[in-house]
Amino acid sequence: MSWLDDPGVTETDRPLAALAHDLALDETPWTIAHVRLGEVVDKAGLLAALRAGLAAPDHMGSNWDAVADVLGDRSAPLVVCLDGEVAGSARRDLDVLIDIVDEQTRITRPLTRAIRVRRPD
């Protein structure tokens, strides 16, 4: 289960069921934040998908600092699952989000892991 052992954002095309199986076998009681990216076309949509996936508080801001704060304010183990692709201007924003998530997994280790699930074409 090397993706659980390494900090940063791991990319995979494995099915979500296989990833969930990995988590079930691990001793850590992980919570999965499933961030569905399929309908995202801009930054607002990306932040809304992230807010929903994280079950973030309603007062979460709409900027990158707010994302870092929510990810960094963890008391329980979390796997952020960025699932799918985005379109339009959200492609650049997804790169920024991945950088933030990557940094937070390194800062909050061992509480946060992240995986980017790419869907086969």
C-alpha angles and dihedrals in degrees: 000000000000094000089066092048097053127072119228133049113313118204121216143156093208117129117263090242090061091049091049088051090054089052093048090055093051120091093228116092095234123191115209120222101199107202108191109208101175098104098036117121104156144021094270090054091046092052090046091052090048092047090051094045093048093041082229121186117273089244093063106129126237099243138083094258089059090052091052090048094052092047093045095049096075129140097168131052113270136187113200108208112196099197122196137342134303130219138214120006090347090082091076091043091051089056089054091047092050090052091051094046090046091053093046092051088057094046098044097038124169091031101056135048129167137204130187112210114203117197118225114247 
